[in-house]
Amino acid sequence: MTSSALSLAGTDREVRDAALRYWCDFGWPVRTTHTDVLLSLQRDLLAVAMSATRGGPLLDRMDSAGVRGGVVGLRGGDGEQWWAFLITPPERPVPRAAGVWLFNEGTDLPLPQGAAPANGVRWIREPIPGGALFDGDLLFDATAG
């Protein structure tokens, strides 16, 4: 799946412990700063971001279809809430949709550090090992519906 890179910096134990947990539980390439855990998106681990107002109904559709995966809640610069769905790469060309962004390989995505939101980052849907990613094609099909 992803590269097994792990880079721990900083002195905050909670940040380092969270990064170790993501690396051990999911094999995700993560690194830390003094205050953040960052997921380095890879060829086989991408993210799709949209506003929370659009993400809520999409997550409901995915739940109804029995599809699970991780969703990270982010706070935008304007205070608006954004949701990032962790996905496998789509096999088909990604349809263009207003207000939906695909974050590709090389992008760093902040991850939650614990139960309490830190820096506006929290789990909307916490991933479970072995089922952490949404299927990219299914997710994009659901955004069109």
Rosetta silent file (secondary structure, phi, psi, omega in degrees, C-alpha in Angstrom):
SEQUENCE: MTSSALSLAGTDREVRDAALRYWCDFGWPVRTTHTDVLLSLQRDLLAVAMSATRGGPLLDRMDSAGVRGGVVGLRGGDGEQWWAFLITPPERPVPRAAGVWLFNEGTDLPLPQGAAPANGVRWIREPIPGGALFDGDLLFDATAG
SCORE:     score description
SCORE:     0.000 S_00000001
   1 L     0.000 -107.704 -176.127    0.000    0.000    0.000 S_00000001
   2 L   -92.479  167.855  173.947    1.734    3.173    1.116 S_00000001
   3 L   -64.439  149.171 -177.203    5.334    3.862    1.896 S_00000001
   4 L   -94.529   29.286 -177.850    6.180    3.035    5.478 S_00000001
   5 L   -65.731  138.989  174.884    7.845    6.381    6.148 S_00000001
   6 E  -142.102  125.257  178.814    7.691    7.738    9.673 S_00000001
   7 E  -132.053  114.394 -177.426    9.327   10.976   10.715 S_00000001
   8 L  -108.796  122.994  176.526    8.950   12.171   14.294 S_00000001
   9 L  -131.816  169.198  176.361    9.971   15.683   15.262 S_00000001
  10 L    87.968  174.867 -174.631    8.965   17.975   18.053 S_00000001
  11 L  -116.726   -7.202 -177.226    8.597   17.461   21.714 S_00000001
  12 L   -76.202  114.736 -176.177    4.851   17.016   22.234 S_00000001
  13 H   -62.040  -39.292 -179.228    4.325   13.426   23.348 S_00000001
  14 H   -61.785  -40.136  178.688    0.653   13.357   22.276 S_00000001
  15 H   -64.849  -47.260  179.694    1.628   14.346   18.716 S_00000001
  16 H   -63.111  -42.431  179.820    4.360   11.693   18.540 S_00000001
  17 H   -63.416  -39.997  177.900    2.071    9.021   20.030 S_00000001
  18 H   -63.728  -44.074  179.310   -0.666    9.802   17.505 S_00000001
  19 H   -61.622  -43.910  177.701    1.804    9.562   14.607 S_00000001
  20 H   -61.018  -39.356  179.285    3.094    6.221   15.873 S_00000001
  21 H   -62.953  -45.441  179.029   -0.474    4.932   16.159 S_00000001
  22 H   -63.865  -39.370 -179.070   -1.271    5.862   12.528 S_00000001
  23 H   -67.736  -45.509 -178.535    1.964    4.318   11.335 S_00000001
  24 H   -71.629  -45.063 -175.194    1.499    1.092   13.323 S_00000001
  25 H   -74.938  -34.503 -172.842   -2.266    0.646   12.814 S_00000001
  26 H  -120.643  -14.990 -175.527   -2.504    1.663    9.147 S_00000001
  27 L    73.628   21.004 -177.027    1.048    1.783    7.752 S_00000001
  28 L   -76.182  140.308  175.301    0.443    5.397    6.782 S_00000001
  29 L   -76.014  106.703 -177.469    3.416    7.619    5.930 S_00000001
  30 E  -124.078  157.352  173.063    3.210   10.275    8.606 S_00000001
  31 E  -143.307  164.674 -179.578    5.463   12.957    9.980 S_00000001
  32 E  -124.259  155.745  165.834    5.157   15.403   12.797 S_00000001
  33 L  -113.788 -169.940  178.564    5.875   19.022   13.464 S_00000001
  34 L   -66.011  -23.592 -174.478    5.916   20.481   16.952 S_00000001
  35 L  -126.792   -8.844 -172.026    2.118   20.759   16.879 S_00000001
  36 L  -133.196  153.071  167.076    0.737   18.582   14.056 S_00000001
  37 E  -105.155  127.398 -177.317    0.566   15.067   12.673 S_00000001
  38 E  -119.678  129.011  174.288    0.713   15.135    8.866 S_00000001
  39 E   -91.276  122.867  177.157   -0.291   12.331    6.518 S_00000001
  40 E   -89.171  106.747 -177.864    1.779   12.404    3.322 S_00000001
  41 L   -62.592  142.826 -175.855   -0.644   11.363    0.597 S_00000001
  42 E  -122.895  176.494  179.621    0.708    8.699   -1.735 S_00000001
  43 L   -55.617  -34.260 -176.551   -0.183    7.204   -5.087 S_00000001
  44 L  -107.981   12.707  178.828   -2.500    4.691   -3.367 S_00000001
  45 E  -145.790  102.331 -176.441   -3.818    6.943   -0.576 S_00000001
  46 E  -119.712 -179.710  177.287   -5.547   10.157   -1.642 S_00000001
  47 E  -142.113  148.184  175.213   -8.167   12.483   -0.175 S_00000001
  48 E  -119.869  124.749 -177.884  -11.263   14.264   -1.469 S_00000001
  49 E  -112.436  147.636  177.520  -12.252   17.482    0.304 S_00000001
  50 E  -160.360  168.526  178.000  -15.550   19.354    0.349 S_00000001
  51 E   -65.082  153.998  178.168  -17.558   21.556    2.671 S_00000001
  52 H   -61.795  -32.653 -179.798  -19.165   19.853    5.668 S_00000001
  53 H   -65.735  -30.047  175.746  -22.594   20.826    4.327 S_00000001
  54 H   -87.653  -33.995 -177.659  -21.894   18.741    1.235 S_00000001
  55 H   -68.212  -35.159 -179.394  -19.923   16.050    3.069 S_00000001
  56 H   -58.178  -54.135  178.108  -22.710   15.202    5.535 S_00000001
  57 H   -62.563  -34.571  178.285  -25.209   14.020    2.912 S_00000001
  58 H   -65.009  -44.336  178.769  -22.420   12.221    1.026 S_00000001
  59 H   -63.035  -38.240  176.155  -21.383   10.340    4.163 S_00000001
  60 H   -60.545  -43.108  178.613  -25.043    9.405    4.752 S_00000001
  61 H   -63.843  -41.090 -179.925  -25.245    7.979    1.195 S_00000001
  62 H   -65.542  -42.507  177.466  -22.028    6.027    1.710 S_00000001
  63 H   -60.137  -44.593  179.951  -23.317    4.663    5.051 S_00000001
  64 H   -60.214  -32.111  179.492  -26.607    3.620    3.411 S_00000001
  65 L   -85.596   -1.185  179.676  -24.603    1.728    0.801 S_00000001
  66 L    78.214   18.163 -178.159  -22.556    0.003    3.538 S_00000001
  67 L   -98.033  128.846 -178.182  -19.358    1.755    2.490 S_00000001
  68 L  -122.330  158.811  176.677  -17.017    2.838    5.294 S_00000001
  69 L   175.638  174.287 -177.968  -13.816    4.827    5.504 S_00000001
  70 L   -84.171  141.116  176.511  -12.072    7.633    7.348 S_00000001
  71 E  -132.514  123.548 -179.921  -13.240   11.250    7.186 S_00000001
  72 E  -100.202  131.333  174.443  -11.155   14.078    8.652 S_00000001
  73 E   -91.682  129.727 -178.509  -12.823   17.327    9.729 S_00000001
  74 E  -125.425  152.025  175.081  -10.783   20.441    8.967 S_00000001
  75 E  -106.582  125.054  178.609  -11.356   24.119    9.679 S_00000001
  76 L   -77.016  169.046  179.347  -10.789   26.444    6.738 S_00000001
  77 L   -60.809  -25.079  179.579   -9.209   29.874    6.964 S_00000001
  78 L   -91.384    7.319 -178.826  -12.658   31.406    6.835 S_00000001
  79 L    85.358   -8.525  179.008  -13.828   29.294    9.790 S_00000001
  80 L   -69.338  147.112  177.979  -15.899   27.040    7.510 S_00000001
  81 E   -88.158  134.096  177.843  -15.771   23.311    8.224 S_00000001
  82 E  -121.402  147.674  176.809  -14.325   21.043    5.531 S_00000001
  83 E  -117.797  135.493  176.234  -14.353   17.272    5.361 S_00000001
  84 E  -115.926  115.587  177.563  -11.607   15.191    3.748 S_00000001
  85 E   -88.146  125.831  177.683  -12.589   11.641    2.755 S_00000001
  86 E   -81.843  126.887 -172.320   -9.605    9.261    2.620 S_00000001
  87 E  -134.262  159.062  165.295   -9.812    7.262   -0.612 S_00000001
  88 L   -80.268  157.173 -179.070   -8.120    4.738   -2.828 S_00000001
  89 L   -66.386  136.541  176.937   -7.245    6.202   -6.238 S_00000001
  90 L   -67.767  145.162  177.499  -10.149    6.144   -8.682 S_00000001
  91 L   -80.407  -32.026 -177.558   -9.735    3.889  -11.712 S_00000001
  92 L   -95.164  162.450  175.076  -11.838    6.156  -13.927 S_00000001
  93 L   -57.330  140.760 -178.519  -11.190    9.817  -14.745 S_00000001
  94 L   -76.919  122.671  178.130  -12.279   12.048  -11.867 S_00000001
  95 L   -70.004  144.311  176.865  -15.386   14.039  -12.780 S_00000001
  96 L   -79.896  128.890  177.852  -15.144   17.773  -12.202 S_00000001
  97 L  -138.255  132.072  179.171  -17.563   18.940   -9.552 S_00000001
  98 L   -60.553  132.893  176.575  -17.827   22.415   -8.100 S_00000001
  99 L    79.865   11.216  178.132  -16.713   22.489   -4.487 S_00000001
 100 L  -124.901  125.788 -176.999  -14.989   19.078   -4.575 S_00000001
 101 E  -122.968  133.681  174.206  -11.190   18.851   -4.550 S_00000001
 102 E   -94.895  122.311  175.378   -8.977   15.812   -5.042 S_00000001
 103 E   -95.501  119.451 -173.940   -5.757   15.989   -3.022 S_00000001
 104 L   -93.157 -179.785  176.068   -3.093   14.032   -4.868 S_00000001
 105 L   -51.320  136.733  178.917    0.194   12.383   -4.051 S_00000001
 106 L    96.803  -11.309  177.956    2.626   14.717   -2.325 S_00000001
 107 L   -83.964  140.280  173.661   -0.023   16.662   -0.410 S_00000001
 108 E   -98.113  129.509  179.764    0.199   16.723    3.389 S_00000001
 109 E  -116.561  124.952  177.996   -3.100   16.306    5.217 S_00000001
 110 E   -67.874  143.528  177.672   -3.312   17.065    8.945 S_00000001
 111 E  -117.845  153.266  176.367   -4.627   14.227   11.098 S_00000001
 112 L   -62.136  149.038 -178.319   -6.268   14.328   14.523 S_00000001
 113 L   -99.828  -15.529 -178.677   -3.934   13.864   17.460 S_00000001
 114 L  -176.490 -160.504 -177.117   -6.404   12.416   19.934 S_00000001
 115 L   -67.874  -36.309 -178.534  -10.004   12.493   21.093 S_00000001
 116 L   -88.667  139.303  177.060  -10.167   16.291   21.420 S_00000001
 117 L   -59.494  139.510  176.300   -9.910   18.443   18.268 S_00000001
 118 E  -128.757  130.437 -179.989   -6.520   20.130   17.875 S_00000001
 119 L    56.528   30.643  178.737   -5.920   23.002   15.462 S_00000001
 120 L    78.553    7.855 -177.229   -9.441   22.488   14.088 S_00000001
 121 E  -106.510  128.972  178.715   -8.679   18.869   13.042 S_00000001
 122 E  -152.656  163.931  174.392  -10.894   16.009   14.234 S_00000001
 123 E   -83.604  126.883  167.742  -12.304   12.699   13.069 S_00000001
 124 E   -83.543  -45.854  174.402  -15.776   12.863   11.562 S_00000001
 125 E  -134.796  109.884 -179.331  -15.526    9.122   10.947 S_00000001
 126 L   -72.121  134.997 -179.417  -12.537    7.450   12.551 S_00000001
 127 L   -74.381  158.499  173.332  -10.978    4.805   10.316 S_00000001
 128 L  -119.466  138.868  179.610  -10.589    1.200   11.339 S_00000001
 129 L   -52.032  136.039 -178.579   -7.536   -0.842   10.336 S_00000001
 130 L    87.712  -13.525  179.880   -8.284   -2.813    7.197 S_00000001
 131 L  -143.827   37.901 -171.500  -11.155   -0.497    6.218 S_00000001
 132 L   -81.669  -19.528 -172.891   -9.648    2.967    6.486 S_00000001
 133 L  -116.885  141.039  170.562  -10.176    4.134    2.905 S_00000001
 134 E   -77.895  148.954  172.251  -13.242    4.741    0.776 S_00000001
 135 L   -70.072  121.747 -175.671  -13.192    3.321   -2.731 S_00000001
 136 H   -57.868  -42.025 -179.558  -12.417    6.362   -4.901 S_00000001
 137 H   -65.890  -43.871  179.390  -14.720    5.360   -7.756 S_00000001
 138 H   -63.299  -40.697 -179.445  -17.671    4.701   -5.425 S_00000001
 139 H   -64.712  -45.587 -179.841  -17.136    7.991   -3.633 S_00000001
 140 H   -66.932  -35.400  174.941  -17.013   10.012   -6.849 S_00000001
 141 H   -60.864  -40.276 -178.672  -20.087    8.198   -8.168 S_00000001
 142 H   -70.273  -28.069  178.004  -21.901    9.171   -4.957 S_00000001
 143 H   -68.998  -25.907  179.966  -20.897   12.843   -5.322 S_00000001
 144 H   -80.526  -19.828 -173.802  -22.720   12.892   -8.659 S_00000001
 145 L   -90.311    0.000    0.000  -25.890   11.382   -7.156 S_00000001
